[in-house]
Amino acid sequence: MPLSTSPTVPALPVSFASQSKPKGFNQRRFSAKKEVNVCSGRINFNEKSRNGDLSVNSISRDSNSSVGFDVQFPKDYSELLQQAKEATESALKDNRKLMEIEFPTAGLGSVPGDGEGGIEMTESMQLIREFCDLFITPEKATRTRIFFPEAKEVQFARNSVFGGASFKLDYLTKPSFFEDFGFVEKVKMADRVKPEDELFLVGYPYFNVNEMLVVEELYKEAVASTSRKLIIFNGELDRIRSGYYPPFFYPKLAALNTSFFPNMETVYYIHNFKGQKGGVLFRCYPGLWKVLRRTRKGYVRLHQQEVMPSLKEVALDILPSA
């Protein structure tokens, strides 16, 4: 898949994807069962705290209570996509306008960087198509605009994964005369959006730091004061949340933590932690944030809470003390 050639800051060790280009497209197919309702069941359960004691579940911040809402970690990508679909539908019913879906693409137990960067993006493109086929009804396909990082990827999508689809495909940035020096030209979102658009989905906007700034512009100009919705799909927003980009050098990017992210609901999320005391941070809206540990018999819940914990807190506090 053609990828942006604009250089970015170096990839994070272990946790984040490399930016090498793919040698080809390796398509995967999933047989998701649309009739299975895996995210809407309500089961009474108790929370196991870090010290092993049992405690009562907390209440979520809105009327769609997370008490008794328990979703098991997915067995495969087919189940994952079904869970993500139902989580997004629940968020829409609660009038969430800005949503995040984030999970690894090189395997359910993988971390960003386990797979080749370009191949991870290509797999995200395939999974976006699978998700859209589940989530978006045919009559709304032409009112759904899917943004990829740049124009070359749109062309690749039309010739492969999205061939024959009715979705509108668009891009966030386009090459500039100084592309080889790290500059790309941001696309003015007001010129891309059409009156009939109802839903925007942005795929993996993390290769170049300008991409997420354009996403914020899209939200402010075309979503915030309208009835439209915006989904960010595998945007690796933890790079920004964690402060990986120094605020001194990237003040606009760092400002997203206070100007943009507070408006966002993370409706589906998986982040793996490797090591002897590794585990996974998992959330399916409207459920609680859960820290799980893998065992031979499945997953054991170590901790859960209403708000998203930082990755540092999970890695250095929750997992080691469980």
N, C-alpha and C positions, 0 to 999 in steps of 0.2 A: 504493500500500500504506500503510495506517495506520502511522505511525511514532511513537515516543515523543516527546513534546513537552518532556521534561525537558532543560534547558539543560546543556551540557557546556563544558569548557574549549575555547578556539578551536581550529579545525582547524589541523594543521601545514601550513606552506606547501609546496605541490607534492606532498608525500609522502603526505598522508592525506586521506581523503574529506571532502567537505562534508556538511552534515547537512540539506539541503533535502528537502522532501517530493516524492514522485513525482506526476506528473499522471496516471499510469495504469500498467497492467501490460503489458509488452511481452514476451510469452512466446517462448522460443526452443526449438527441438527439435534433438536430436542423435541421430545413428544410430550409437551406440557398438557396436563389434563385440566381443561377449563372448568369441569364440573366439580372438581375437588375444592372444598373451601378450607384451606389450611390456616388461614389467618383470622378467622372470625369467631372461632370457638372460645368460650370462656370457661376456664377450669379453675377451681379454687385451689390455691397452693400457698405454702408458706415460704418466706425468704430465708435462706440460710446465710447467716452473716459470716464475716471473715473468721471469727473464732469458732465457728461450727454451731453456734446456738441458733435457735429458730426465732424469727421475729416476724411481725405482721407487715404485710405489704404496704407501701405508701400509696397515696392517691396522686394521679397525674394532675396537671395544672388546669385541665379543662373538663367539660362535662363527659367527654369520652374517656371514662376512667380506665386506668390500666390495672386496677385491682382484679385479680382473677384472670387476667389475659396472659396466656402462656403459649409461646410458639417455639417448637423444637428447632434446633439447628438443622438446616436442610441436608438431605442425604445426597443430593446431586443438583446440577444446575437447573434441571426441569422443575424441581420443587422450589429452588431459590427464586426463579422467575415468577412462579405462581405466588409465593409469599410476597415478593416485591410488588406485584400487581395489586394484591388485596390490601397491602399496607398503603399504597398510593391512593387507592379508592377510598379508604377510610380517612386519609388526610384531606382529600378533596371534600368529603362530606362535612368535615370540620372546618372547611373554608380556608385551608392552607393554600397560600399562593406561590410560595417559594419552597421547593423541596429538594432534598439530596438523596441519591441512591449511590451507595459505595460498597464494592465487594471485589475480591481478587479474581482475576480471570485465568491465571495459570494453574488453577486447582483450588478447591475450597479451603485447603490448608496452607496455601501459599501466601507469600508477602510480595508486594510490589518489588520488582527486580529479580524475582525467581525466573521469570521468562524474559525473553528478549523484548526490549522496549517497544519496538515497532509491532511485533507479533501480539503483544498485550493490547495495543491500541486496535489492531485488526480484530482480535477476539472481542473487544468491547463493542466494536461496530456490529459484529454478528449478534451479540447479546442484546444490543439496542434494538435490532430488527425483531428478534424473538420477543422482546418485552413489548414492543409496539404492537405486534400482531396479537398479543394477549390482551393488552390494556386498551387499545384504541379501536373503536368500532369502525367498520368500513365507511360508514357515512360521515365520520369525523376525520378520516385520513387526510382529506384535502384541506382541512382547517388546522392541521398539525404541521408545524415548521421545525425541522430537526437541523440544528447547527453543528457543524464539524469545525475543527480549528482553522482550516484554510481551504481554498478553492480546489486544490489538487485532490484533496481527500473526498470532496463532494463528487468529483468526476469518477474517482475510484469506486465510491459507494454506488453510484448510478450504474456502473458497468459490472458490479458484482452483487453484493449483499442486498442492495435496494433496487435491483433491476426489476422493472415492471410494477413497483410499488407506487401508490398514489400520494405518499407523503411528500411535502415540500422539503427539499434539501437546500441548505444554505451554509454560509461560512462566516467565521468571526474576523479573520485577518486575511490579507493578501500580500504577496511579495512586493517589496519596494526595490528601488534602484540600488539601495545600500544593503540588500538582504545578506550578502556575504559578511557584512560587518555587524550583524546582529539586529538589524532594524527591519521591522515589518510595518505595513500600513494598516492601522485599525479601520475596520469597516464601520461607517456610521449606521447605527442600528435603526434610526428613524427612516432611513432609505430602504431598509430591507423588509421591514414589517408591513404587512398588508391588513386592511380593515377586517377581512374575514378570518384572520388568524385567531385561534382560541387557545392553543397550547403550544408552548415552546419546550423542546428538549435539547439540551446542550451536551454533546458527547466529549468526554475526556479533555477539558480545556486546561491542560497543565504543561504542555510542551514548551510554550513561551509565556513569560510572565504577563504579557499584554492581554492574553486571552481571557483571563478571569476579570480583568478590568473592563473588557468589552461586555462580559456577561453581566456585570453590575450595571453598566449603562443600559443594557437591554431590559433589565428589571425595572430600573428607574423610569425609563422612557416609555416602555410598552406594557408593563405588567402592574406596577405598584398601584396605580390609580384606575385600573380597569378590572374587568372580570376575567382576564386571562390568567393562566397558570404557567409556571416555569419549573422544569425539572433539570437538575444538574446530575448527569450520569457518569460516575467514575471520574470525578474531577480532581481526586487526590487533594482535597481541601485541607487535609491534615498537615500538608507542607506549610500552609499559611497559618493554621491554628497553632502549630508548634513553635512558630517564630524562626523557622529555618531560613527565611529570607530576612536578613538584617534590616530593621526599620530605618536605619540611617541611609542605606543604599536603596531600599524599596519602600519609601514612606506610603505611597498610594496602596501598595499591596498589603502592607501591614494594617492600614486603616480599615481594610475590609472586615477585620475582626470586630470592629465597633460600628461600622456604617452599614454593613451588608449582611454578615452572618447572623446577627441577632434576629433577623426577619425570617430565617430559614428553619425548616423542620427537617431533621434527618429521619426519613421514613423507613429506610432500610440500610443496614450497615453491618459489615463484617471486617474486622481487622485482626489478623493473626499475630501472635507473639511467639517467637521461637526460643529454644533454649530448654534447659532442664526443668525450669518452672514456667514453661510457656503456657499459652492459652489463647483465648479469643474473646474479643469484645464484640457483642452481638446485640442488635436491636431491630425489632419489627414493629412499626407503629400500629397501635398506640401503646404498645407494651413498654416495660421498663428497660433500661440499659442493663445488660447482663454480662458478667465476666464468667466464662466457662473454661473448664479444663478437659482435655481429651483423655479418655481412658480406653482400654481395650473393649469395654462394653458400651461406649458411647461418650456423651458429654455430661459433666457434672457441673452444676451451677455453684460458683464460689461466692458470688456477690451480685447485688443488683441495686439500682438506684434510679431516681427520676430523671436527673440531668446527666448529660454526657460527661464522663470523666475524661481527663486528659490522658493521652497515651503514656505520658511520663508517670502519672499516678498509677495507672494499671500495671506498668512494667516494674516500677520500683516500690510500690506499696501494696497493692491488692494481691497480685500474683505471688510475690515472695512470702507474704504473711498468711496466705491461705493454707 
